[in-house]
């Protein structure tokens, strides 16, 4: 084989490998499932009341990821959207858990205040 023929063959093999790599992006099933689980956990934690914007954004990103996940040319974008939805849902859940902790702390403080008042009235 001549040098130009070897170069052409190398270019063809490289292009074929590149195209095969691009065409074989699998649908991000695991990323979408993880985001869906995080979204459900956020909803169960009460994020709809505390972090409605974060929850809505997570839902929108997850829906868009689902719409794009089975299209080979947008599978990578679907994965990124699913990961972003997962993070947004986790943020919403964290905000809901923080709000619950704040409410619990406030209730505990009120209970302590009531007990102190009762002790002051009973003490001579």
Residue, then its C-alpha position, 0 to 999 in steps of 0.5 A: x500500500x502506498x502512503x496516501x492509501x494508508x492515510x485514507x484508510x486511517x481517516x476512514x477507520x477513525x471516522x467510522x469509530x467516531x460515528x459509531x461512538x456518537x450513535x451508540x449513546x444509550x438512553x439515560x434510563x438510570x439517570x431518569x429513574x434516579x431523578x424520578x425517585x428524588x422527585x417523589x422523595x421531595x414531594x413526600x417531604x412536603x416540598x410543594x409547600x416550602x419549595x414549589x419553584x424548585x419542585x416545578x423546575x425539577x418536574x419540568x427538567x424530568x419531563x424534558x429528559x423523558x421526551x428526549x431520552x429515546x432519541x439517539x441524537x439527544x440522549x446525552x442532553x436527556x442525561x444532563x437534564x435528568x441529572x439537573x432534575x435530580x439535583x433540583x429535586x434534592x434541593x427541594x427535599x432539603x428545603x422541606x426537611x429544613x423547614x420541618x426542622x425549624x418548626x420542630x425547633x420552634x415547638x421545642x422552644x415553646x415547650x421549654x418556655x411553658x415548662x419554665x413558666x410553670x416552674x416559676x409559678x410553683x417555686x417559692 
